[in-house]
Amino acid sequence: MIQFIFVALLVAVDFITKRIAVSNLLGKGRIPIINGFFNFTYVENTGAAFGSLQGARWFFVGITVAMLALCVWYYLKLQKEENSFLAKVGVLLVISGAIGNLIDRLTKGYVVDMLDFIIFGYDFPVFNFADICVCVGAFLYLLWGFASEIRKKK
């Protein structure tokens, strides 16, 4: 039950941040928060990461639904694993982010992005809270995988 609440909470945070972005950023361009580093910028992304494959809405819906099914199956499989806390949290984060962006794709046809960083002069692609969940979740899962391999070798 706690897992469902965790996912629901993260999806709610994503939903709320996107609604705030729509109501406060739409049509306003780049709004500097930390000059030369962080901005709020409203973007309607019809593609994937870094704006790739623009306009492939139903492809991404299908991929996301398949990935969600795989993640749920794998999460249930992880229940039997010892020392799998990081993996479980990672998979739940990926599920949360996927659901958050899936909601946008199904209801709008695009994903709302608003977090805009310039890092070492590179104008990083604009992203959202759901994207953060997916990336952090994948990182935690990989970290768990590396730690599991180290444990097996000992």
C-alpha positions in Angstrom: 0.0 0.0 0.0 2.9 2.4 0.8 4.2 1.9 -2.7 0.9 3.0 -4.2 0.9 6.1 -2.0 4.5 6.9 -3.0 3.7 6.6 -6.7 0.5 8.6 -6.3 2.2 11.4 -4.4 5.0 11.7 -7.1 2.4 11.7 -9.9 0.5 14.4 -8.0 3.6 16.6 -7.6 4.3 16.2 -11.4 0.6 17.0 -12.2 0.6 20.1 -10.0 3.9 21.5 -11.2 2.8 21.1 -14.8 -0.5 22.9 -14.1 1.4 25.7 -12.3 3.6 26.0 -15.4 0.7 26.1 -17.8 -1.1 28.8 -15.8 2.0 31.0 -15.1 4.5 30.4 -17.9 2.5 29.9 -21.1 3.5 32.6 -23.6 6.0 34.3 -21.3 9.3 32.9 -22.8 12.3 32.2 -20.7 12.0 33.5 -17.1 15.4 33.7 -15.4 15.5 32.5 -11.8 19.3 32.2 -11.4 20.7 34.3 -14.1 22.8 32.3 -16.6 22.0 29.0 -14.9 18.4 28.2 -14.2 15.2 29.5 -15.9 11.5 28.6 -16.1 10.5 28.1 -19.7 7.2 26.7 -20.9 7.7 24.0 -23.6 5.1 21.6 -25.2 7.2 18.6 -26.0 5.6 16.2 -28.6 8.8 14.1 -28.7 11.0 12.2 -26.2 14.1 13.1 -24.3 16.0 16.0 -25.7 13.1 16.7 -28.0 13.8 13.7 -30.2 11.2 12.0 -32.4 8.8 15.0 -32.4 5.2 14.1 -33.1 5.3 10.4 -32.4 2.6 10.6 -29.7 1.0 7.1 -30.1 4.4 5.5 -30.4 5.4 7.0 -27.1 2.0 6.0 -25.5 2.5 2.4 -26.6 6.2 2.3 -25.4 5.2 3.8 -22.1 2.4 1.4 -21.5 4.6 -1.5 -22.3 7.4 -0.1 -20.1 4.9 0.4 -17.2 3.8 -3.2 -17.5 7.4 -4.4 -17.5 8.2 -2.2 -14.5 5.2 -3.4 -12.5 6.1 -7.1 -13.3 9.7 -6.5 -12.3 8.7 -4.6 -9.1 6.6 -7.6 -8.1 9.6 -9.9 -8.8 11.9 -7.7 -6.7 9.6 -8.3 -3.7 11.4 -11.7 -3.3 14.9 -10.2 -3.5 17.0 -9.4 -0.4 18.8 -6.1 -0.4 16.6 -4.7 -3.1 15.5 -1.5 -1.5 17.3 0.8 -4.0 16.0 -1.2 -6.9 12.4 -1.0 -5.6 12.6 2.7 -5.1 14.2 3.1 -8.5 11.5 1.1 -10.3 8.8 3.0 -8.4 10.4 6.4 -9.4 10.5 5.2 -13.1 6.8 4.1 -12.8 5.8 7.5 -11.3 7.6 9.5 -14.0 6.2 7.4 -16.8 2.7 7.8 -15.5 3.1 11.5 -15.1 4.2 12.0 -18.7 1.7 9.4 -20.0 -1.1 11.5 -18.5 0.1 14.5 -20.5 0.5 12.6 -23.8 -3.0 11.1 -23.4 -4.8 14.3 -22.4 -2.9 16.9 -24.4 -0.9 15.1 -27.0 2.4 16.6 -25.6 4.3 16.7 -22.4 4.7 20.0 -20.5 8.3 20.8 -19.6 9.4 23.8 -17.7 12.8 23.3 -15.9 15.5 25.0 -18.0 19.2 24.8 -17.1 22.3 26.2 -18.7 25.3 24.2 -17.5 28.8 25.2 -18.4 27.5 27.2 -21.3 25.3 24.3 -22.6 21.6 25.1 -22.9 20.3 21.8 -21.5 16.9 20.6 -22.9 13.9 21.7 -20.9 12.5 19.0 -18.7 9.9 18.4 -15.9 9.5 16.6 -12.5 8.5 13.3 -14.2 11.7 13.3 -16.1 13.6 13.7 -12.9 11.8 10.7 -11.4 12.7 8.6 -14.4 16.4 9.6 -14.4 16.8 9.3 -10.6 15.0 6.0 -10.6 17.2 4.6 -13.4 20.3 5.8 -11.5 19.2 4.1 -8.3 18.4 0.9 -10.1 21.8 0.9 -11.8 23.5 1.7 -8.4 21.7 -1.3 -6.9 22.8 -3.5 -9.8 26.4 -2.5 -9.4 26.2 -3.1 -5.6 24.6 -6.5 -6.2 27.4 -7.5 -8.5 30.0 -6.4 -5.9 28.2 -8.4 -3.2 28.1 -11.5 -5.5 31.9 -11.3 -6.1 32.6 -11.2 -2.3 
